[in-house]
Amino acid sequence: MSPATFTAMCSANASSPRRWDGTPARTPRSRSLHIAPDSPTRLVRSAQPGRCPDCGNRVHWHPHTDADGRPVGLHPQELPATAVPAVSRWHVSSGIAHPAHDGTPWCRIPHTALCPARSAPAALTPQLTALRRHLALHTRRLINNGTLTTRATPRAPQATEFCRPARPIAQLLSVRYLASHPIDAIQCVAQTRQRHRCTRPVLDDQAPPGTWTLAPTTHLRRHPSSLLVDRMAVYDLTHVPYTEQLRWRHQHCSSHATSSAADLALTDWEPFDPRLHHQHIHPRLPGGTRTQHHGT
């Protein structure tokens, strides 16, 4: 059989594209990301990208092995281990950040060690000094463009300082949580179809609202008597339906309450501990009155 006849037979009988040597050319089938049913988080990424609120530079947030459950912000790029002091070396394994070196020539470093809005650490290598200077120039560029607004100097306490708690305490599902933002500024963490974070707030005027109330607080030990308070302002959601409490706990807006969309950010809830968060306890209701308020 001549080579030309063999080639013609292969071409006529081939049901799929083939390479020049006759082997089948299979195109890898694209696979979409899925969320495991038993996963404790709905995040589809190993790191949550964000920006430092103080300097505006990029930060990657990773869950870490600390018991408080709060993510740690790491510089996005890996750095040579020789350029980073041993106490500042981190590594990431399976999406989890570990405060130690894994023995490789590269490591990660916390953003706080490089943040130009913070005081420079005592021991900075020349490489880290140059990187910190580069981040400072980027911060200055953001300020000049109006993209980044520096934080204002705290004002003296006034009679209306509790009108809108910056980190309110909420009670839902029989647990008290400390929020990272005011009640009406808590943002949905779900991912939109454009693969951006949803910009809608969790508080919805069409959904059953919570109520501000004065609830008994736990006795604060190991603190001066001036910090002991019997009652504190709590945004109570225990009277709303169970599904609404779950929506608040998952930090979803009403549109994403029953959606299967993945989460693009970690929830901001932190289990409330009166010994650790005593500075966020307010003995008065928002507005200084004893009436209940909705989302103020």
Secondary structure, DSSP 4 states (H G I P E B T S, - for coil): --HHHHHHHHHHH-SS-B-TTS-B-PPPPP------TT-S--B-SSSEEEE-TTT--EEEEE-BS-TT---EEE-SS-EEGGGS-GGG-BEEETTEEESS--SSSEEB-BGGGT-TTSPPPS---HHHHHHHHHHHHHHHHHHHTTS--PPPPPPPP-TTTTSS-SS-EEEETTEEEE-SS-GGGPBP-BB-TTSSB---BS--TTS---EEEEEE----TTS-GGG--SEEEEEE-TTS-HHHHHHHHHT--GGGSS--PPBSS----EE--TTTSGGG--SS-GGGSSS--S--
